[in-house]
Amino acid sequence: MLGAKFTFASVEPMLGPISTWLNTPNWIIVGGESGAHARMMDPDWARDVLKQCRTNGARFFFKQMTRKAPIPDDLLIRERPF
């Protein structure tokens, strides 16, 4: 049994920037929308979340770009909570 509190947020599809978290989760999953009518995700939105993760000690997992386009090298991060 784990004694630590674990929280996460899944921000997918990411359809806009997130400026701040009231309580930063331990793990944040970010991804773009897939499918024929997928709406675009600006990779800078994910970079901002990554910066917040680094500032607050949270893990970051980038799942995919819009329509599974190639992931920029600086966002190819797949951290796990443990």
PyMOL Python script that loads the backbone (N, CA, C, O; Angstrom):
from pymol import cmd

cmd.read_pdbstr("""\
ATOM      1  N   MET A   1       0.837  -1.185   0.000  1.00  0.00           N
ATOM      2  CA  MET A   1       0.000   0.000   0.000  1.00  0.00           C
ATOM      3  C   MET A   1       0.879   1.244   0.000  1.00  0.00           C
ATOM      4  O   MET A   1       1.842   1.337   0.762  1.00  0.00           O
ATOM      5  N   LEU A   2       0.545   2.181  -0.845  1.00  0.00           N
ATOM      6  CA  LEU A   2       1.295   3.423  -0.907  1.00  0.00           C
ATOM      7  C   LEU A   2       0.807   4.383   0.164  1.00  0.00           C
ATOM      8  O   LEU A   2      -0.394   4.515   0.398  1.00  0.00           O
ATOM      9  N   GLY A   3       1.751   5.050   0.810  1.00  0.00           N
ATOM     10  CA  GLY A   3       1.395   6.014   1.833  1.00  0.00           C
ATOM     11  C   GLY A   3       1.374   7.438   1.316  1.00  0.00           C
ATOM     12  O   GLY A   3       0.894   8.338   2.005  1.00  0.00           O
ATOM     13  N   ALA A   4       1.893   7.660   0.102  1.00  0.00           N
ATOM     14  CA  ALA A   4       1.989   9.004  -0.439  1.00  0.00           C
ATOM     15  C   ALA A   4       0.730   9.375  -1.214  1.00  0.00           C
ATOM     16  O   ALA A   4       0.078   8.523  -1.818  1.00  0.00           O
ATOM     17  N   LYS A   5       0.414  10.635  -1.183  1.00  0.00           N
ATOM     18  CA  LYS A   5      -0.715  11.155  -1.961  1.00  0.00           C
ATOM     19  C   LYS A   5      -0.262  11.307  -3.410  1.00  0.00           C
ATOM     20  O   LYS A   5       0.824  11.823  -3.673  1.00  0.00           O
ATOM     21  N   PHE A   6      -1.086  10.862  -4.342  1.00  0.00           N
ATOM     22  CA  PHE A   6      -0.769  10.932  -5.757  1.00  0.00           C
ATOM     23  C   PHE A   6      -1.928  11.584  -6.490  1.00  0.00           C
ATOM     24  O   PHE A   6      -3.076  11.162  -6.354  1.00  0.00           O
ATOM     25  N   THR A   7      -1.623  12.616  -7.268  1.00  0.00           N
ATOM     26  CA  THR A   7      -2.646  13.282  -8.070  1.00  0.00           C
ATOM     27  C   THR A   7      -2.125  13.438  -9.502  1.00  0.00           C
ATOM     28  O   THR A   7      -0.918  13.523  -9.728  1.00  0.00           O
ATOM     29  N   PHE A   8      -3.048  13.476 -10.458  1.00  0.00           N
ATOM     30  CA  PHE A   8      -2.634  13.706 -11.839  1.00  0.00           C
ATOM     31  C   PHE A   8      -3.718  14.462 -12.586  1.00  0.00           C
ATOM     32  O   PHE A   8      -4.876  14.521 -12.173  1.00  0.00           O
ATOM     33  N   ALA A   9      -3.290  15.039 -13.708  1.00  0.00           N
ATOM     34  CA  ALA A   9      -4.224  15.714 -14.609  1.00  0.00           C
ATOM     35  C   ALA A   9      -3.908  15.260 -16.019  1.00  0.00           C
ATOM     36  O   ALA A   9      -2.744  15.185 -16.412  1.00  0.00           O
ATOM     37  N   SER A  10      -4.936  14.962 -16.770  1.00  0.00           N
ATOM     38  CA  SER A  10      -4.788  14.601 -18.175  1.00  0.00           C
ATOM     39  C   SER A  10      -5.356  15.745 -18.995  1.00  0.00           C
ATOM     40  O   SER A  10      -6.558  16.010 -18.960  1.00  0.00           O
ATOM     41  N   VAL A  11      -4.484  16.422 -19.735  1.00  0.00           N
ATOM     42  CA  VAL A  11      -4.891  17.568 -20.539  1.00  0.00           C
ATOM     43  C   VAL A  11      -4.799  17.139 -21.998  1.00  0.00           C
ATOM     44  O   VAL A  11      -3.861  17.488 -22.716  1.00  0.00           O
ATOM     45  N   GLU A  12      -5.799  16.375 -22.411  1.00  0.00           N
ATOM     46  CA  GLU A  12      -5.845  15.890 -23.785  1.00  0.00           C
ATOM     47  C   GLU A  12      -7.290  15.666 -24.207  1.00  0.00           C
ATOM     48  O   GLU A  12      -8.026  14.945 -23.533  1.00  0.00           O
ATOM     49  N   PRO A  13      -7.690  16.254 -25.276  1.00  0.00           N
ATOM     50  CA  PRO A  13      -6.867  17.095 -26.119  1.00  0.00           C
ATOM     51  C   PRO A  13      -6.645  18.472 -25.499  1.00  0.00           C
ATOM     52  O   PRO A  13      -7.541  19.044 -24.878  1.00  0.00           O
ATOM     53  N   MET A  14      -5.451  18.981 -25.678  1.00  0.00           N
ATOM     54  CA  MET A  14      -5.119  20.318 -25.186  1.00  0.00           C
ATOM     55  C   MET A  14      -5.577  21.308 -26.244  1.00  0.00           C
ATOM     56  O   MET A  14      -5.024  21.355 -27.343  1.00  0.00           O
ATOM     57  N   LEU A  15      -6.589  22.097 -25.911  1.00  0.00           N
ATOM     58  CA  LEU A  15      -7.200  23.013 -26.878  1.00  0.00           C
ATOM     59  C   LEU A  15      -6.896  24.481 -26.609  1.00  0.00           C
ATOM     60  O   LEU A  15      -7.391  25.365 -27.308  1.00  0.00           O
ATOM     61  N   GLY A  16      -6.081  24.731 -25.594  1.00  0.00           N
ATOM     62  CA  GLY A  16      -5.709  26.107 -25.267  1.00  0.00           C
ATOM     63  C   GLY A  16      -4.685  26.114 -24.161  1.00  0.00           C
ATOM     64  O   GLY A  16      -4.428  25.075 -23.553  1.00  0.00           O
ATOM     65  N   PRO A  17      -4.096  27.257 -23.886  1.00  0.00           N
ATOM     66  CA  PRO A  17      -3.080  27.343 -22.843  1.00  0.00           C
ATOM     67  C   PRO A  17      -3.685  27.214 -21.445  1.00  0.00           C
ATOM     68  O   PRO A  17      -4.856  27.516 -21.219  1.00  0.00           O
ATOM     69  N   ILE A  18      -2.853  26.761 -20.530  1.00  0.00           N
ATOM     70  CA  ILE A  18      -3.230  26.698 -19.116  1.00  0.00           C
ATOM     71  C   ILE A  18      -2.257  27.610 -18.386  1.00  0.00           C
ATOM     72  O   ILE A  18      -1.051  27.359 -18.381  1.00  0.00           O
ATOM     73  N   SER A  19      -2.770  28.660 -17.773  1.00  0.00           N
ATOM     74  CA  SER A  19      -1.867  29.643 -17.172  1.00  0.00           C
ATOM     75  C   SER A  19      -1.373  29.217 -15.791  1.00  0.00           C
ATOM     76  O   SER A  19      -0.182  29.331 -15.499  1.00  0.00           O
ATOM     77  N   THR A  20      -2.261  28.734 -14.950  1.00  0.00           N
ATOM     78  CA  THR A  20      -1.827  28.335 -13.606  1.00  0.00           C
ATOM     79  C   THR A  20      -2.704  27.195 -13.094  1.00  0.00           C
ATOM     80  O   THR A  20      -3.827  26.989 -13.555  1.00  0.00           O
ATOM     81  N   TRP A  21      -2.157  26.467 -12.129  1.00  0.00           N
ATOM     82  CA  TRP A  21      -2.897  25.407 -11.438  1.00  0.00           C
ATOM     83  C   TRP A  21      -3.170  25.888 -10.022  1.00  0.00           C
ATOM     84  O   TRP A  21      -2.312  26.523  -9.409  1.00  0.00           O
ATOM     85  N   LEU A  22      -4.335  25.598  -9.501  1.00  0.00           N
ATOM     86  CA  LEU A  22      -4.598  25.925  -8.098  1.00  0.00           C
ATOM     87  C   LEU A  22      -3.724  25.050  -7.192  1.00  0.00           C
ATOM     88  O   LEU A  22      -3.095  25.544  -6.256  1.00  0.00           O
ATOM     89  N   ASN A  23      -3.696  23.765  -7.479  1.00  0.00           N
ATOM     90  CA  ASN A  23      -2.827  22.814  -6.792  1.00  0.00           C
ATOM     91  C   ASN A  23      -2.187  21.960  -7.878  1.00  0.00           C
ATOM     92  O   ASN A  23      -2.875  21.184  -8.541  1.00  0.00           O
ATOM     93  N   THR A  24      -0.888  22.096  -8.064  1.00  0.00           N
ATOM     94  CA  THR A  24      -0.222  21.357  -9.132  1.00  0.00           C
ATOM     95  C   THR A  24      -0.282  19.862  -8.860  1.00  0.00           C
ATOM     96  O   THR A  24       0.131  19.421  -7.788  1.00  0.00           O
ATOM     97  N   PRO A  25      -0.785  19.071  -9.803  1.00  0.00           N
ATOM     98  CA  PRO A  25      -0.785  17.615  -9.641  1.00  0.00           C
ATOM     99  C   PRO A  25       0.646  17.078  -9.644  1.00  0.00           C
ATOM    100  O   PRO A  25       1.573  17.771 -10.061  1.00  0.00           O
ATOM    101  N   ASN A  26       0.821  15.830  -9.173  1.00  0.00           N
ATOM    102  CA  ASN A  26       2.131  15.180  -9.181  1.00  0.00           C
ATOM    103  C   ASN A  26       2.555  14.792 -10.593  1.00  0.00           C
ATOM    104  O   ASN A  26       3.748  14.717 -10.888  1.00  0.00           O
ATOM    105  N   TRP A  27       1.584  14.548 -11.461  1.00  0.00           N
ATOM    106  CA  TRP A  27       1.861  14.051 -12.808  1.00  0.00           C
ATOM    107  C   TRP A  27       0.875  14.702 -13.762  1.00  0.00           C
ATOM    108  O   TRP A  27      -0.327  14.726 -13.495  1.00  0.00           O
ATOM    109  N   ILE A  28       1.380  15.233 -14.880  1.00  0.00           N
ATOM    110  CA  ILE A  28       0.521  15.878 -15.867  1.00  0.00           C
ATOM    111  C   ILE A  28       0.778  15.250 -17.229  1.00  0.00           C
ATOM    112  O   ILE A  28       1.915  15.187 -17.696  1.00  0.00           O
ATOM    113  N   ILE A  29      -0.298  14.786 -17.855  1.00  0.00           N
ATOM    114  CA  ILE A  29      -0.254  14.187 -19.177  1.00  0.00           C
ATOM    115  C   ILE A  29      -0.836  15.197 -20.161  1.00  0.00           C
ATOM    116  O   ILE A  29      -1.928  15.721 -19.945  1.00  0.00           O
ATOM    117  N   VAL A  30      -0.106  15.470 -21.242  1.00  0.00           N
ATOM    118  CA  VAL A  30      -0.526  16.463 -22.230  1.00  0.00           C
ATOM    119  C   VAL A  30      -0.533  15.805 -23.608  1.00  0.00           C
ATOM    120  O   VAL A  30       0.332  14.986 -23.916  1.00  0.00           O
ATOM    121  N   GLY A  31      -1.510  16.167 -24.429  1.00  0.00           N
ATOM    122  CA  GLY A  31      -1.542  15.629 -25.782  1.00  0.00           C
ATOM    123  C   GLY A  31      -2.477  16.395 -26.683  1.00  0.00           C
ATOM    124  O   GLY A  31      -3.411  17.057 -26.231  1.00  0.00           O
ATOM    125  N   GLY A  32      -2.204  16.292 -27.970  1.00  0.00           N
ATOM    126  CA  GLY A  32      -3.054  16.894 -28.985  1.00  0.00           C
ATOM    127  C   GLY A  32      -4.165  15.939 -29.387  1.00  0.00           C
ATOM    128  O   GLY A  32      -4.144  14.754 -29.055  1.00  0.00           O
ATOM    129  N   GLU A  33      -5.117  16.476 -30.098  1.00  0.00           N
ATOM    130  CA  GLU A  33      -6.274  15.702 -30.538  1.00  0.00           C
ATOM    131  C   GLU A  33      -5.920  14.898 -31.793  1.00  0.00           C
ATOM    132  O   GLU A  33      -5.143  15.354 -32.633  1.00  0.00           O
ATOM    133  N   SER A  34      -6.488  13.717 -31.910  1.00  0.00           N
ATOM    134  CA  SER A  34      -6.272  12.904 -33.109  1.00  0.00           C
ATOM    135  C   SER A  34      -7.585  12.803 -33.880  1.00  0.00           C
ATOM    136  O   SER A  34      -8.635  13.215 -33.386  1.00  0.00           O
ATOM    137  N   GLY A  35      -7.521  12.260 -35.075  1.00  0.00           N
ATOM    138  CA  GLY A  35      -8.727  12.088 -35.876  1.00  0.00           C
ATOM    139  C   GLY A  35      -8.799  13.083 -37.022  1.00  0.00           C
ATOM    140  O   GLY A  35      -8.040  14.050 -37.086  1.00  0.00           O
ATOM    141  N   ALA A  36      -9.719  12.822 -37.909  1.00  0.00           N
ATOM    142  CA  ALA A  36      -9.842  13.610 -39.138  1.00  0.00           C
ATOM    143  C   ALA A  36     -10.179  15.076 -38.882  1.00  0.00           C
ATOM    144  O   ALA A  36      -9.740  15.943 -39.638  1.00  0.00           O
ATOM    145  N   HIS A  37     -10.937  15.368 -37.848  1.00  0.00           N
ATOM    146  CA  HIS A  37     -11.366  16.742 -37.575  1.00  0.00           C
ATOM    147  C   HIS A  37     -10.675  17.326 -36.350  1.00  0.00           C
ATOM    148  O   HIS A  37     -11.236  18.178 -35.661  1.00  0.00           O
ATOM    149  N   ALA A  38      -9.454  16.864 -36.081  1.00  0.00           N
ATOM    150  CA  ALA A  38      -8.718  17.301 -34.896  1.00  0.00           C
ATOM    151  C   ALA A  38      -8.426  18.793 -34.946  1.00  0.00           C
ATOM    152  O   ALA A  38      -8.060  19.347 -35.983  1.00  0.00           O
ATOM    153  N   ARG A  39      -8.602  19.423 -33.791  1.00  0.00           N
ATOM    154  CA  ARG A  39      -8.278  20.840 -33.659  1.00  0.00           C
ATOM    155  C   ARG A  39      -6.794  20.972 -33.311  1.00  0.00           C
ATOM    156  O   ARG A  39      -6.230  20.112 -32.635  1.00  0.00           O
ATOM    157  N   MET A  40      -6.179  22.039 -33.771  1.00  0.00           N
ATOM    158  CA  MET A  40      -4.734  22.212 -33.617  1.00  0.00           C
ATOM    159  C   MET A  40      -4.343  22.538 -32.182  1.00  0.00           C
ATOM    160  O   MET A  40      -5.064  23.228 -31.461  1.00  0.00           O
ATOM    161  N   MET A  41      -3.191  22.027 -31.791  1.00  0.00           N
ATOM    162  CA  MET A  41      -2.591  22.328 -30.500  1.00  0.00           C
ATOM    163  C   MET A  41      -1.271  23.042 -30.757  1.00  0.00           C
ATOM    164  O   MET A  41      -0.445  22.566 -31.536  1.00  0.00           O
ATOM    165  N   ASP A  42      -1.075  24.159 -30.118  1.00  0.00           N
ATOM    166  CA  ASP A  42       0.182  24.899 -30.224  1.00  0.00           C
ATOM    167  C   ASP A  42       1.185  24.241 -29.273  1.00  0.00           C
ATOM    168  O   ASP A  42       0.907  24.154 -28.077  1.00  0.00           O
ATOM    169  N   PRO A  43       2.341  23.776 -29.757  1.00  0.00           N
ATOM    170  CA  PRO A  43       3.300  23.130 -28.864  1.00  0.00           C
ATOM    171  C   PRO A  43       3.792  24.049 -27.746  1.00  0.00           C
ATOM    172  O   PRO A  43       4.268  23.564 -26.719  1.00  0.00           O
ATOM    173  N   ASP A  44       3.687  25.357 -27.925  1.00  0.00           N
ATOM    174  CA  ASP A  44       4.081  26.274 -26.850  1.00  0.00           C
ATOM    175  C   ASP A  44       3.177  26.142 -25.632  1.00  0.00           C
ATOM    176  O   ASP A  44       3.614  26.403 -24.511  1.00  0.00           O
ATOM    177  N   TRP A  45       1.927  25.744 -25.832  1.00  0.00           N
ATOM    178  CA  TRP A  45       1.040  25.500 -24.694  1.00  0.00           C
ATOM    179  C   TRP A  45       1.602  24.371 -23.833  1.00  0.00           C
ATOM    180  O   TRP A  45       1.614  24.465 -22.605  1.00  0.00           O
ATOM    181  N   ALA A  46       2.062  23.311 -24.480  1.00  0.00           N
ATOM    182  CA  ALA A  46       2.649  22.183 -23.753  1.00  0.00           C
ATOM    183  C   ALA A  46       3.960  22.597 -23.094  1.00  0.00           C
ATOM    184  O   ALA A  46       4.254  22.164 -21.980  1.00  0.00           O
ATOM    185  N   ARG A  47       4.745  23.426 -23.767  1.00  0.00           N
ATOM    186  CA  ARG A  47       6.002  23.906 -23.174  1.00  0.00           C
ATOM    187  C   ARG A  47       5.745  24.690 -21.898  1.00  0.00           C
ATOM    188  O   ARG A  47       6.501  24.582 -20.932  1.00  0.00           O
ATOM    189  N   ASP A  48       4.671  25.484 -21.894  1.00  0.00           N
ATOM    190  CA  ASP A  48       4.316  26.227 -20.676  1.00  0.00           C
ATOM    191  C   ASP A  48       3.958  25.281 -19.536  1.00  0.00           C
ATOM    192  O   ASP A  48       4.347  25.516 -18.392  1.00  0.00           O
ATOM    193  N   VAL A  49       3.220  24.213 -19.838  1.00  0.00           N
ATOM    194  CA  VAL A  49       2.891  23.222 -18.805  1.00  0.00           C
ATOM    195  C   VAL A  49       4.165  22.543 -18.319  1.00  0.00           C
ATOM    196  O   VAL A  49       4.321  22.315 -17.119  1.00  0.00           O
ATOM    197  N   LEU A  50       5.071  22.218 -19.225  1.00  0.00           N
ATOM    198  CA  LEU A  50       6.346  21.617 -18.845  1.00  0.00           C
ATOM    199  C   LEU A  50       7.114  22.527 -17.890  1.00  0.00           C
ATOM    200  O   LEU A  50       7.665  22.051 -16.897  1.00  0.00           O
ATOM    201  N   LYS A  51       7.156  23.814 -18.173  1.00  0.00           N
ATOM    202  CA  LYS A  51       7.834  24.761 -17.281  1.00  0.00           C
ATOM    203  C   LYS A  51       7.195  24.750 -15.897  1.00  0.00           C
ATOM    204  O   LYS A  51       7.895  24.770 -14.885  1.00  0.00           O
ATOM    205  N   GLN A  52       5.855  24.719 -15.856  1.00  0.00           N
ATOM    206  CA  GLN A  52       5.165  24.669 -14.563  1.00  0.00           C
ATOM    207  C   GLN A  52       5.507  23.383 -13.815  1.00  0.00           C
ATOM    208  O   GLN A  52       5.672  23.393 -12.596  1.00  0.00           O
ATOM    209  N   CYS A  53       5.613  22.275 -14.552  1.00  0.00           N
ATOM    210  CA  CYS A  53       5.989  21.006 -13.925  1.00  0.00           C
ATOM    211  C   CYS A  53       7.377  21.112 -13.310  1.00  0.00           C
ATOM    212  O   CYS A  53       7.590  20.687 -12.174  1.00  0.00           O
ATOM    213  N   ARG A  54       8.315  21.674 -14.053  1.00  0.00           N
ATOM    214  CA  ARG A  54       9.686  21.799 -13.558  1.00  0.00           C
ATOM    215  C   ARG A  54       9.750  22.703 -12.329  1.00  0.00           C
ATOM    216  O   ARG A  54      10.498  22.431 -11.389  1.00  0.00           O
ATOM    217  N   THR A  55       8.971  23.767 -12.341  1.00  0.00           N
ATOM    218  CA  THR A  55       8.945  24.700 -11.211  1.00  0.00           C
ATOM    219  C   THR A  55       8.360  24.059  -9.958  1.00  0.00           C
ATOM    220  O   THR A  55       8.816  24.322  -8.845  1.00  0.00           O
ATOM    221  N   ASN A  56       7.341  23.211 -10.150  1.00  0.00           N
ATOM    222  CA  ASN A  56       6.607  22.657  -9.010  1.00  0.00           C
ATOM    223  C   ASN A  56       6.941  21.206  -8.686  1.00  0.00           C
ATOM    224  O   ASN A  56       6.308  20.609  -7.816  1.00  0.00           O
ATOM    225  N   GLY A  57       7.927  20.631  -9.372  1.00  0.00           N
ATOM    226  CA  GLY A  57       8.357  19.268  -9.060  1.00  0.00           C
ATOM    227  C   GLY A  57       7.417  18.179  -9.538  1.00  0.00           C
ATOM    228  O   GLY A  57       7.435  17.068  -9.009  1.00  0.00           O
ATOM    229  N   ALA A  58       6.591  18.484 -10.537  1.00  0.00           N
ATOM    230  CA  ALA A  58       5.655  17.488 -11.069  1.00  0.00           C
ATOM    231  C   ALA A  58       6.289  16.751 -12.244  1.00  0.00           C
ATOM    232  O   ALA A  58       7.189  17.274 -12.902  1.00  0.00           O
ATOM    233  N   ARG A  59       5.818  15.546 -12.501  1.00  0.00           N
ATOM    234  CA  ARG A  59       6.258  14.760 -13.651  1.00  0.00           C
ATOM    235  C   ARG A  59       5.442  15.173 -14.869  1.00  0.00           C
ATOM    236  O   ARG A  59       4.291  15.591 -14.745  1.00  0.00           O
ATOM    237  N   PHE A  60       6.056  15.052 -16.060  1.00  0.00           N
ATOM    238  CA  PHE A  60       5.436  15.487 -17.310  1.00  0.00           C
ATOM    239  C   PHE A  60       5.480  14.342 -18.311  1.00  0.00           C
ATOM    240  O   PHE A  60       6.515  13.699 -18.490  1.00  0.00           O
ATOM    241  N   PHE A  61       4.353  14.095 -18.960  1.00  0.00           N
ATOM    242  CA  PHE A  61       4.261  13.046 -19.977  1.00  0.00           C
ATOM    243  C   PHE A  61       3.589  13.646 -21.193  1.00  0.00           C
ATOM    244  O   PHE A  61       2.424  14.039 -21.129  1.00  0.00           O
ATOM    245  N   PHE A  62       4.315  13.721 -22.308  1.00  0.00           N
ATOM    246  CA  PHE A  62       3.730  14.241 -23.543  1.00  0.00           C
ATOM    247  C   PHE A  62       3.312  13.062 -24.396  1.00  0.00           C
ATOM    248  O   PHE A  62       4.141  12.236 -24.778  1.00  0.00           O
ATOM    249  N   LYS A  63       2.038  12.987 -24.690  1.00  0.00           N
ATOM    250  CA  LYS A  63       1.487  11.821 -25.380  1.00  0.00           C
ATOM    251  C   LYS A  63       1.605  11.914 -26.901  1.00  0.00           C
ATOM    252  O   LYS A  63       2.170  11.021 -27.531  1.00  0.00           O
ATOM    253  N   GLN A  64       1.071  13.003 -27.504  1.00  0.00           N
ATOM    254  CA  GLN A  64       1.101  13.118 -28.957  1.00  0.00           C
ATOM    255  C   GLN A  64       0.775  14.533 -29.390  1.00  0.00           C
ATOM    256  O   GLN A  64       0.150  15.303 -28.660  1.00  0.00           O
ATOM    257  N   MET A  65       1.220  14.859 -30.609  1.00  0.00           N
ATOM    258  CA  MET A  65       0.849  16.118 -31.237  1.00  0.00           C
ATOM    259  C   MET A  65      -0.493  15.917 -31.942  1.00  0.00           C
ATOM    260  O   MET A  65      -0.983  14.794 -32.057  1.00  0.00           O
ATOM    261  N   THR A  66      -1.076  17.018 -32.409  1.00  0.00           N
ATOM    262  CA  THR A  66      -2.315  16.952 -33.168  1.00  0.00           C
ATOM    263  C   THR A  66      -2.142  16.041 -34.376  1.00  0.00           C
ATOM    264  O   THR A  66      -1.149  16.124 -35.099  1.00  0.00           O
ATOM    265  N   ARG A  67      -3.125  15.170 -34.580  1.00  0.00           N
ATOM    266  CA  ARG A  67      -3.141  14.214 -35.689  1.00  0.00           C
ATOM    267  C   ARG A  67      -1.873  13.363 -35.732  1.00  0.00           C
ATOM    268  O   ARG A  67      -1.448  12.906 -36.793  1.00  0.00           O
ATOM    269  N   LYS A  68      -1.279  13.163 -34.553  1.00  0.00           N
ATOM    270  CA  LYS A  68      -0.075  12.330 -34.398  1.00  0.00           C
ATOM    271  C   LYS A  68       1.092  12.802 -35.251  1.00  0.00           C
ATOM    272  O   LYS A  68       1.882  11.999 -35.747  1.00  0.00           O
ATOM    273  N   ALA A  69       1.190  14.124 -35.414  1.00  0.00           N
ATOM    274  CA  ALA A  69       2.344  14.717 -36.096  1.00  0.00           C
ATOM    275  C   ALA A  69       3.595  14.433 -35.250  1.00  0.00           C
ATOM    276  O   ALA A  69       3.476  14.109 -34.069  1.00  0.00           O
ATOM    277  N   PRO A  70       4.782  14.551 -35.839  1.00  0.00           N
ATOM    278  CA  PRO A  70       6.004  14.313 -35.063  1.00  0.00           C
ATOM    279  C   PRO A  70       6.079  15.218 -33.829  1.00  0.00           C
ATOM    280  O   PRO A  70       5.714  16.393 -33.882  1.00  0.00           O
ATOM    281  N   ILE A  71       6.549  14.662 -32.744  1.00  0.00           N
ATOM    282  CA  ILE A  71       6.695  15.400 -31.489  1.00  0.00           C
ATOM    283  C   ILE A  71       8.015  16.170 -31.533  1.00  0.00           C
ATOM    284  O   ILE A  71       9.052  15.585 -31.846  1.00  0.00           O
ATOM    285  N   PRO A  72       7.998  17.476 -31.223  1.00  0.00           N
ATOM    286  CA  PRO A  72       9.254  18.220 -31.153  1.00  0.00           C
ATOM    287  C   PRO A  72      10.191  17.582 -30.111  1.00  0.00           C
ATOM    288  O   PRO A  72       9.741  17.087 -29.078  1.00  0.00           O
ATOM    289  N   ASP A  73      11.488  17.605 -30.403  1.00  0.00           N
ATOM    290  CA  ASP A  73      12.471  16.954 -29.525  1.00  0.00           C
ATOM    291  C   ASP A  73      12.370  17.416 -28.074  1.00  0.00           C
ATOM    292  O   ASP A  73      12.499  16.605 -27.158  1.00  0.00           O
ATOM    293  N   ASP A  74      12.140  18.716 -27.857  1.00  0.00           N
ATOM    294  CA  ASP A  74      12.103  19.222 -26.480  1.00  0.00           C
ATOM    295  C   ASP A  74      10.851  18.786 -25.721  1.00  0.00           C
ATOM    296  O   ASP A  74      10.793  18.935 -24.500  1.00  0.00           O
ATOM    297  N   LEU A  75       9.853  18.252 -26.417  1.00  0.00           N
ATOM    298  CA  LEU A  75       8.640  17.777 -25.753  1.00  0.00           C
ATOM    299  C   LEU A  75       8.561  16.255 -25.690  1.00  0.00           C
ATOM    300  O   LEU A  75       7.602  15.712 -25.143  1.00  0.00           O
ATOM    301  N   LEU A  76       9.534  15.575 -26.229  1.00  0.00           N
ATOM    302  CA  LEU A  76       9.532  14.110 -26.200  1.00  0.00           C
ATOM    303  C   LEU A  76       9.961  13.643 -24.811  1.00  0.00           C
ATOM    304  O   LEU A  76      11.050  13.104 -24.612  1.00  0.00           O
ATOM    305  N   ILE A  77       9.064  13.874 -23.871  1.00  0.00           N
ATOM    306  CA  ILE A  77       9.293  13.562 -22.458  1.00  0.00           C
ATOM    307  C   ILE A  77       8.171  12.647 -22.012  1.00  0.00           C
ATOM    308  O   ILE A  77       6.995  12.969 -22.177  1.00  0.00           O
ATOM    309  N   ARG A  78       8.531  11.513 -21.451  1.00  0.00           N
ATOM    310  CA  ARG A  78       7.531  10.535 -21.027  1.00  0.00           C
ATOM    311  C   ARG A  78       7.845  10.067 -19.614  1.00  0.00           C
ATOM    312  O   ARG A  78       8.164   8.902 -19.377  1.00  0.00           O
ATOM    313  N   GLU A  79       7.746  11.013 -18.681  1.00  0.00           N
ATOM    314  CA  GLU A  79       8.034  10.696 -17.290  1.00  0.00           C
ATOM    315  C   GLU A  79       6.865   9.950 -16.671  1.00  0.00           C
ATOM    316  O   GLU A  79       5.710  10.161 -17.043  1.00  0.00           O
ATOM    317  N   ARG A  80       7.170   9.092 -15.741  1.00  0.00           N
ATOM    318  CA  ARG A  80       6.169   8.339 -14.980  1.00  0.00           C
ATOM    319  C   ARG A  80       6.148   8.870 -13.548  1.00  0.00           C
ATOM    320  O   ARG A  80       7.122   9.472 -13.096  1.00  0.00           O
ATOM    321  N   PRO A  81       5.070   8.657 -12.850  1.00  0.00           N
ATOM    322  CA  PRO A  81       4.979   9.205 -11.487  1.00  0.00           C
ATOM    323  C   PRO A  81       5.880   8.505 -10.470  1.00  0.00           C
ATOM    324  O   PRO A  81       6.166   9.078  -9.419  1.00  0.00           O
ATOM    325  N   PHE A  82       6.324   7.305 -10.747  1.00  0.00           N
ATOM    326  CA  PHE A  82       7.149   6.580  -9.763  1.00  0.00           C
ATOM    327  C   PHE A  82       8.449   6.160 -10.375  1.00  0.00           C
ATOM    328  O   PHE A  82       9.275   5.540  -9.706  1.00  0.00           O
TER     329      PHE A  82
END
""", "prot")
cmd.dss("prot")
cmd.show_as("cartoon", "prot")
cmd.util.cbc("prot")
cmd.orient("prot")
